[in-house]
Amino acid sequence: MAVPKRKTSKAKRDSRRAPNMRMSVPALSTCPHCHNPKLPHRVCPVCGWYDGKQVIED
């Protein structure tokens, strides 16, 4: 079984985790049908419209 020869330093550990700290919140767009905020390229959770068509019935 592989065992580390040396303890990983805090700087090495934190630099490995650094890219995850830079992640940002995804941008929101507005639904053209009901004008509520929604994630881009996804069906609107409020009205169920996507690409000018109603894809989810209420």
Phi, psi and omega in degrees: 000136182285133179232135179297138180280327180229154176291136177286128182289161179297324180294318179294316179297313183290326178291331176289326181273351187301320181300331179289334181283340182271358181293139183249166178289137180296146181290147179255146173242170179258143178288128180290344182270309183249355176063026173266153178291142179209163175286142181294148178063031177223158178292139178294126181287344183273307186254343177082018180264146174208130177057040176078009180230148174273115184255344177235122178281142179283000000 
